């Protein structure tokens, strides 16, 4: 039996690094999956979530420390401030350290050279926890890697995880009081009905997920909700990349949740494409407890949107937002600034589009050319940075980030917006939302 600690890395303040990455405290679901698998195999497991509790003490009495640099909710948009990772990893014994997450998956050699770990799990970590705890060697266990004698050794990729085979995550090892989402509430849990994405947008970092789109069963999902609620979860965020890609599966889940819980007893949020929803679907989701839906919009300009490979129209965005508001949901739309070839005028047109569509919240962020994405391959072939901050364009990185903050401030402080929010659902979150906005704008 191995004594294993599972660690979620701390990256600094709520908004950290040059790109001001939002370090929200969501439960690290993939570590809870790993804990359940390790327990099944007879290993002792402890969780240290330094992202939620930065001052939590890391024990020294362990055989292996699995440290994720990007938990499941950050697989698509991981932190890239490697100096912060240097500071966090310094106390660990390299001979017992296994790194995980998007950073080490897309830049394996660079990060293993820098951090001198025992090895790494690449991609979905659930496939390798038990094999390494059983004594397997990094670089030989499928989906793992190590550096030995200055040479990188990478094993063949592990098969895509069968999510239907996962046990109930070890929700009992987290204190849900440590987790909250300012626009949803406290005692937050993270759930996952499906994994992967059927689409291939050029900007999207999907390396952690592989190429297969996989689904759990509704009875399996209801069992996880029950277990999480019994452990203290009050509300949840479904971390599916595209929650409504399988409409019938979501309707089946909504019917089960509506039967299981009284109105208002279980509140949840999710993210999806606005062109995969309609009025009846969103009304069913609202009856089942969904109060907030996130849409990836990216740009408010057709020409720029077409360069992303998303295959989505602005008309679909407008319809998706309207359907959600008619169902009584709040909406959060994500916009990217600084996409390849985007002009400054087109960035301002994106803000104008947001102001016309009027989502409940609008998040403006700088587009990051993550390694392994088509945008990075096509446009950053000569870049020497492990993780470039932004694409080359009409604005420098600092100016682009300042513009994103300006758009965020302008959108959420206009008189029209404030008046609308005071009449809309979710008013109880207004103080938390304002605090989050002020911290982001600092």
C-alpha positions as CSV (number, residue, x, y, z in Angstrom):
1,X,0.0,0.0,0.0
2,X,1.3,3.4,-1.0
3,X,0.8,6.6,1.0
4,X,-0.3,9.1,-1.6
5,X,-1.1,12.9,-1.4
6,X,-3.0,14.6,-4.1
7,X,-2.2,18.3,-4.4
8,X,-3.9,21.2,-6.2
9,X,-1.3,23.9,-6.8
10,X,-1.6,27.5,-5.6
11,X,-0.8,30.1,-8.2
12,X,-1.1,33.3,-6.2
13,X,-3.9,35.9,-5.9
14,X,-7.4,35.5,-7.2
15,X,-6.2,37.1,-10.4
16,X,-2.6,36.3,-11.0
17,X,0.2,36.5,-13.5
18,X,0.6,38.8,-16.5
19,X,-2.5,37.5,-18.1
20,X,-4.6,38.0,-14.8
21,X,-5.8,34.4,-14.8
22,X,-8.8,33.9,-12.6
23,X,-7.8,31.4,-9.9
24,X,-11.3,30.4,-8.8
25,X,-11.6,27.8,-6.1
26,X,-13.5,24.9,-7.6
27,X,-13.1,21.4,-6.2
28,X,-10.4,19.5,-8.2
29,X,-12.7,16.8,-9.6
30,X,-10.0,14.8,-11.3
31,X,-8.2,14.4,-8.0
32,X,-11.4,13.2,-6.4
33,X,-11.8,10.7,-9.2
34,X,-8.1,9.7,-8.6
35,X,-8.7,9.4,-4.8
36,X,-11.6,7.0,-5.4
37,X,-9.6,4.9,-7.8
38,X,-6.6,4.8,-5.4
39,X,-8.8,3.8,-2.5
40,X,-10.3,0.9,-4.6
41,X,-6.7,-0.3,-5.2
42,X,-6.0,-0.3,-1.4
43,X,-3.8,2.9,-1.2
44,X,-4.0,5.6,1.5
45,X,-5.0,9.0,0.0
46,X,-5.0,12.5,1.3
47,X,-6.0,15.7,-0.5
48,X,-4.2,19.1,-0.1
49,X,-6.0,21.8,-2.0
50,X,-3.7,24.8,-1.9
51,X,-5.8,26.6,-4.5
52,X,-8.7,26.8,-2.1
53,X,-6.6,27.0,1.1
54,X,-3.2,28.5,0.2
55,X,-2.0,28.1,3.8
56,X,-2.8,24.4,4.0
57,X,0.4,22.5,5.1
58,X,1.8,19.9,2.8
59,X,2.6,16.8,4.7
60,X,6.1,15.2,4.4
61,X,5.2,11.6,5.2
62,X,4.1,10.3,1.8
63,X,5.4,7.9,-0.8
64,X,4.1,9.9,-3.9
65,X,2.9,13.4,-4.3
66,X,0.7,13.9,-7.4
67,X,0.6,17.6,-8.0
68,X,-1.8,19.1,-10.6
69,X,-0.7,22.4,-12.1
70,X,-4.1,22.8,-13.7
71,X,-7.2,21.1,-12.2
72,X,-10.1,20.0,-14.4
73,X,-11.7,23.4,-14.5
74,X,-8.4,24.8,-15.9
75,X,-7.5,22.2,-18.5
76,X,-8.6,24.6,-21.3
77,X,-7.0,27.8,-19.9
78,X,-4.1,26.9,-17.5
79,X,-1.9,29.3,-15.6
80,X,1.3,29.9,-17.4
81,X,3.4,31.9,-14.8
82,X,6.1,29.3,-14.3
83,X,7.9,31.4,-11.7
84,X,4.8,30.9,-9.5
85,X,5.0,27.1,-10.1
86,X,8.7,27.2,-9.2
87,X,7.9,28.7,-5.8
88,X,5.1,26.3,-5.1
89,X,7.0,23.1,-6.0
90,X,10.2,24.0,-4.1
91,X,9.2,22.2,-0.9
92,X,8.5,18.9,-2.6
93,X,11.0,16.0,-2.8
94,X,11.6,15.6,-6.6
95,X,12.1,11.9,-6.2
96,X,8.6,11.5,-5.0
97,X,6.9,14.2,-7.2
98,X,4.6,13.5,-10.1
99,X,3.4,16.4,-12.1
100,X,0.0,16.6,-13.9
101,X,-2.0,19.1,-15.8
102,X,-2.2,20.9,-19.1
103,X,1.2,22.7,-18.8
104,X,3.3,19.5,-18.4
105,X,1.2,17.8,-21.0
106,X,1.8,20.3,-23.8
107,X,5.4,21.2,-22.8
108,X,6.6,18.0,-21.2
109,X,10.3,18.3,-21.8
110,X,10.5,21.9,-20.9
111,X,8.7,21.5,-17.6
112,X,10.3,18.2,-16.5
113,X,13.7,19.9,-17.2
114,X,12.7,22.8,-15.1
115,X,11.0,21.1,-12.2
116,X,13.2,17.9,-11.8
117,X,10.2,15.7,-10.9
118,X,10.1,11.9,-10.6
119,X,7.8,12.0,-13.6
120,X,4.5,13.2,-15.1
121,X,1.1,12.0,-16.0
122,X,0.1,13.4,-19.4
123,X,-3.5,14.1,-20.4
124,X,-6.3,12.6,-18.3
125,X,-4.5,11.6,-15.0
126,X,-7.1,9.1,-13.8
127,X,-5.6,6.5,-16.2
128,X,-2.3,6.5,-14.4
129,X,-2.8,7.1,-10.7
130,X,-3.0,3.5,-9.6
131,X,-0.3,2.2,-11.9
132,X,2.3,4.6,-10.5
133,X,1.1,4.1,-6.9
134,X,1.5,0.4,-7.5
135,X,5.2,0.9,-8.3
136,X,5.0,1.6,-12.0
137,X,7.8,3.6,-13.6
138,X,7.1,7.0,-15.2
139,X,8.0,6.8,-18.9
140,X,6.8,3.1,-19.0
141,X,3.3,3.4,-17.6
142,X,1.0,4.4,-20.5
143,X,0.3,8.2,-20.5
144,X,3.4,9.0,-18.4
145,X,6.8,10.5,-18.9
146,X,10.1,11.2,-17.1
147,X,13.6,12.6,-17.8
148,X,16.5,10.2,-17.1
149,X,20.1,11.0,-17.9
150,X,19.0,14.2,-19.7
151,X,16.8,12.2,-22.0
152,X,13.0,12.5,-22.1
153,X,11.2,9.2,-22.0
154,X,7.5,9.2,-23.0
155,X,5.3,6.2,-22.8
156,X,2.6,5.5,-25.4
157,X,-0.6,7.5,-24.7
158,X,-3.1,5.8,-22.4
159,X,-6.5,4.8,-23.8
160,X,-9.2,7.4,-23.4
161,X,-10.7,7.2,-20.0
162,X,-14.0,5.3,-19.9
163,X,-16.0,7.8,-17.8
164,X,-18.8,5.2,-17.2
165,X,-16.3,3.0,-15.3
166,X,-15.3,5.7,-12.8
167,X,-16.4,5.2,-9.2
168,X,-18.2,7.9,-7.4
169,X,-15.6,10.7,-6.7
170,X,-14.3,10.9,-3.2
171,X,-16.4,13.9,-2.2
172,X,-15.9,13.1,1.4
173,X,-12.2,14.3,1.4
174,X,-13.2,17.9,0.6
175,X,-14.8,20.5,2.7
176,X,-17.3,22.2,0.5
177,X,-17.3,25.3,2.6
178,X,-13.9,26.2,0.9
179,X,-15.5,26.4,-2.5
180,X,-17.6,29.1,-4.1
181,X,-18.4,30.8,-7.3
182,X,-19.2,34.5,-6.9
183,X,-22.0,34.4,-9.5
184,X,-23.6,31.2,-8.2
185,X,-22.9,30.9,-4.5
186,X,-21.0,29.0,-1.8
187,X,-20.6,25.3,-0.9
188,X,-19.9,24.7,-4.6
189,X,-19.3,21.3,-6.2
190,X,-17.9,20.4,-9.6
191,X,-19.6,17.7,-11.6
192,X,-19.1,16.2,-15.1
193,X,-21.7,14.5,-17.2
194,X,-19.6,14.3,-20.4
195,X,-15.9,14.6,-21.2
196,X,-14.4,16.0,-24.4
197,X,-15.8,18.0,-27.2
198,X,-17.2,17.1,-30.6
199,X,-16.0,20.5,-32.1
200,X,-12.4,21.5,-32.9
201,X,-12.1,25.3,-32.5
202,X,-8.7,26.6,-33.5
203,X,-8.0,28.5,-30.2
204,X,-9.2,25.8,-27.9
205,X,-6.7,23.7,-25.8
206,X,-8.1,20.2,-25.9
207,X,-4.9,18.2,-25.3
208,X,-6.0,17.0,-21.9
209,X,-9.2,15.5,-23.2
210,X,-8.0,13.5,-26.2
211,X,-10.2,13.1,-29.3
212,X,-13.2,11.1,-27.9
213,X,-16.4,12.6,-26.7
214,X,-17.6,10.4,-23.8
215,X,-20.8,10.3,-21.6
216,X,-21.8,9.1,-18.2
217,X,-25.2,7.6,-17.6
218,X,-27.9,9.6,-15.9
219,X,-28.3,7.1,-13.0
220,X,-24.5,7.3,-12.5
221,X,-24.8,11.1,-12.5
222,X,-27.7,11.1,-10.0
223,X,-25.6,8.9,-7.7
224,X,-22.8,11.4,-7.8
225,X,-25.1,14.3,-7.1
226,X,-26.5,12.4,-4.1
227,X,-23.0,11.6,-2.8
228,X,-21.8,15.2,-3.2
229,X,-24.8,16.6,-1.4
230,X,-24.4,14.1,1.4
231,X,-20.8,15.4,1.8
232,X,-21.9,19.0,2.0
233,X,-22.3,20.3,-1.5
234,X,-25.2,22.8,-1.9
235,X,-24.9,23.9,-5.6
236,X,-22.8,22.7,-8.5
237,X,-21.1,23.6,-11.7
238,X,-21.1,21.1,-14.5
239,X,-17.7,21.3,-16.1
240,X,-18.7,19.7,-19.4
241,X,-17.1,21.6,-22.3
242,X,-20.4,21.6,-24.2
243,X,-23.2,20.5,-21.8
244,X,-26.0,20.4,-24.3
245,X,-24.1,18.7,-27.2
246,X,-26.3,15.6,-26.5
247,X,-29.7,17.2,-26.1
248,X,-31.5,14.0,-25.2
249,X,-29.0,13.1,-22.5
250,X,-29.5,16.5,-20.9
251,X,-33.3,16.2,-21.0
252,X,-33.0,12.8,-19.4
253,X,-30.8,14.3,-16.6
254,X,-33.2,17.2,-16.1
255,X,-36.2,14.9,-15.8
256,X,-34.3,12.9,-13.1
257,X,-33.2,16.0,-11.2
258,X,-36.7,17.4,-11.3
259,X,-38.0,14.2,-9.9
260,X,-35.2,14.0,-7.2
261,X,-35.3,17.6,-5.9
262,X,-37.9,20.1,-5.0
263,X,-37.8,23.5,-6.9
264,X,-34.9,25.5,-5.6
265,X,-33.4,22.7,-3.6
266,X,-30.5,22.0,-6.0
267,X,-29.0,24.9,-8.1
268,X,-26.5,24.4,-10.8
269,X,-24.7,26.1,-13.7
270,X,-23.1,24.9,-16.9
271,X,-21.4,26.0,-20.1
272,X,-22.3,25.2,-23.7
273,X,-22.5,26.5,-27.3
274,X,-25.5,28.9,-27.9
275,X,-26.3,27.1,-31.2
276,X,-27.0,23.8,-29.3
277,X,-29.9,25.1,-27.2
278,X,-33.5,26.0,-27.8
279,X,-36.4,27.3,-25.7
280,X,-37.9,24.0,-24.5
281,X,-34.5,22.6,-23.6
282,X,-33.5,25.6,-21.5
283,X,-36.9,25.7,-19.8
284,X,-36.4,22.0,-18.8
285,X,-33.0,22.9,-17.5
286,X,-34.3,25.8,-15.5
287,X,-37.0,23.5,-13.9
288,X,-34.2,21.1,-13.0
289,X,-32.3,23.8,-11.2
290,X,-30.0,25.4,-13.8
291,X,-29.9,29.1,-13.0
292,X,-26.8,30.2,-14.9
293,X,-25.5,29.2,-18.3
294,X,-22.1,30.1,-19.9
295,X,-21.7,30.6,-23.6
296,X,-18.5,30.8,-25.6
297,X,-19.0,33.7,-28.0
298,X,-15.4,34.7,-28.7
299,X,-16.0,37.6,-31.1
300,X,-18.9,39.9,-32.1
301,X,-17.6,40.2,-35.7
302,X,-18.5,37.6,-38.3
303,X,-15.1,37.9,-40.1
304,X,-13.1,37.3,-36.9
305,X,-15.4,34.5,-35.7
306,X,-14.9,32.7,-39.0
307,X,-11.2,32.5,-38.4
308,X,-11.6,30.5,-35.2
309,X,-13.1,27.4,-36.9
310,X,-16.0,27.5,-34.4
311,X,-18.7,27.3,-37.0
312,X,-21.0,29.5,-34.9
313,X,-23.0,32.5,-36.1
314,X,-23.8,35.7,-34.2
315,X,-27.5,35.1,-34.9
316,X,-27.2,31.8,-32.9
317,X,-25.6,33.7,-30.1
318,X,-28.4,36.3,-29.9
319,X,-31.0,33.5,-30.0
320,X,-29.2,31.5,-27.3
321,X,-29.0,34.4,-24.9
322,X,-32.6,35.3,-25.5
323,X,-33.8,31.8,-25.0
324,X,-32.0,31.6,-21.7
325,X,-33.4,34.9,-20.4
326,X,-36.9,33.9,-21.5
327,X,-36.4,30.7,-19.4
328,X,-35.5,32.8,-16.4
329,X,-31.7,32.0,-16.4
330,X,-28.8,34.3,-16.1
331,X,-26.1,34.2,-18.9
332,X,-22.4,34.7,-18.9
333,X,-20.7,35.2,-22.3
334,X,-17.0,34.8,-22.9
335,X,-15.3,37.0,-25.5
336,X,-11.7,36.8,-26.7
337,X,-9.7,39.9,-27.6
338,X,-6.5,39.8,-29.8
339,X,-7.5,36.9,-32.0
340,X,-5.2,36.5,-35.1
341,X,-5.7,39.3,-37.6
342,X,-8.3,41.1,-35.4
343,X,-8.1,44.9,-35.6
344,X,-8.7,47.4,-32.8
345,X,-11.9,48.5,-34.4
346,X,-13.2,44.9,-34.5
347,X,-12.4,44.6,-30.8
348,X,-14.6,47.6,-30.1
349,X,-17.3,46.1,-32.3
350,X,-17.2,43.0,-30.1
351,X,-18.0,45.2,-27.1
352,X,-20.8,46.8,-29.0
353,X,-22.2,43.3,-29.9
354,X,-22.1,42.3,-26.2
355,X,-24.0,45.5,-25.3
356,X,-26.6,44.7,-27.9
357,X,-27.1,41.1,-26.9
358,X,-27.0,42.0,-23.2
359,X,-25.9,38.8,-21.4
360,X,-26.1,39.0,-17.6
361,X,-22.3,39.0,-17.4
362,X,-19.7,39.5,-20.1
363,X,-16.1,38.2,-19.7
364,X,-13.5,39.8,-21.9
365,X,-10.1,38.0,-21.9
366,X,-7.0,38.0,-24.1
367,X,-6.7,35.1,-26.5
368,X,-3.8,32.9,-25.5
369,X,-2.0,30.8,-28.2
370,X,-1.5,27.7,-26.2
371,X,0.9,25.1,-27.5
372,X,-0.7,22.2,-29.5
373,X,-3.6,24.4,-30.7
374,X,-3.9,25.2,-34.4
375,X,-3.5,28.9,-33.7
376,X,-0.2,28.3,-32.0
377,X,1.1,26.0,-34.7
378,X,0.1,28.4,-37.5
379,X,1.2,31.7,-36.0
380,X,3.9,31.1,-33.4
381,X,6.3,28.7,-35.1
382,X,9.2,31.0,-34.4
383,X,8.3,32.0,-30.9
384,X,10.8,30.8,-28.3
385,X,8.5,31.2,-25.2
386,X,7.1,28.0,-23.7
387,X,3.8,29.7,-23.2
388,X,3.3,32.9,-25.3
389,X,1.0,35.4,-23.7
390,X,-0.9,36.6,-26.8
391,X,-0.8,36.8,-30.6
392,X,1.1,39.5,-32.4
393,X,-1.4,42.2,-33.3
394,X,-2.2,46.0,-33.2
395,X,-1.7,46.1,-29.4
396,X,1.1,45.1,-27.1
397,X,0.2,42.5,-24.5
398,X,-0.1,45.0,-21.7
399,X,-2.3,47.3,-23.8
400,X,-4.5,44.3,-24.8
401,X,-5.0,43.3,-21.2
402,X,-5.8,46.8,-20.2
403,X,-8.4,47.0,-23.0
404,X,-10.0,43.7,-21.7
405,X,-10.3,45.4,-18.3
406,X,-11.7,48.5,-19.8
407,X,-14.4,46.5,-21.7
408,X,-15.3,44.6,-18.5
409,X,-15.6,47.8,-16.5
410,X,-17.6,49.6,-19.2
411,X,-20.0,46.8,-19.7
412,X,-20.8,46.2,-16.0
413,X,-21.0,49.8,-14.9
414,X,-23.2,51.4,-17.5
415,X,-26.5,52.8,-16.2
416,X,-28.5,50.5,-18.5
417,X,-26.7,47.4,-17.2
418,X,-27.1,48.3,-13.6
419,X,-30.8,49.0,-14.0
420,X,-31.3,45.7,-15.8
421,X,-29.4,43.7,-13.1
422,X,-31.5,45.2,-10.3
423,X,-34.6,43.8,-12.0
424,X,-33.1,40.4,-13.1
425,X,-32.7,37.0,-11.4
426,X,-29.7,36.4,-9.1
427,X,-29.8,39.8,-7.4
428,X,-28.6,38.2,-4.2
429,X,-25.1,37.7,-5.8
430,X,-24.7,41.4,-6.5
431,X,-22.3,42.2,-3.7
432,X,-20.1,39.2,-4.5
433,X,-20.2,40.2,-8.2
434,X,-19.1,43.7,-7.4
435,X,-16.3,42.5,-5.2
436,X,-15.0,40.2,-8.0
437,X,-15.2,43.0,-10.5
438,X,-13.2,45.4,-8.3
439,X,-10.5,42.7,-7.7
440,X,-10.2,42.0,-11.4
441,X,-9.9,45.7,-12.3
442,X,-7.1,46.4,-9.8
